[in-house]
């Protein structure tokens, strides 16, 4: 259970964190963000790569997966969406 800090905000990371890779985000910066998300309780991270229309998912146990055919989440069993929901053709 997440603690509620002063002001009513939750402390910790979101269960699902989503980052968009860009020219201003280096691989090292994205790796550091992932480490911090997981250190503070995130359960799943998506990194969206607009240039290649790919999404990579990462989990606290260290495994990752490239989603090339559609979006899905381990946190929401049965939920899926086509990649076209976030990428324009």
Secondary structure, 3 states (H helix, E strand, C coil): CCCECCCCCECCCCCEEEEEECCCCCHHHHHHHHHHHHHCCCCEEEEEECCCCEEEEECCCCCEEEECCCEECCCCCCCEECHHHCCCC
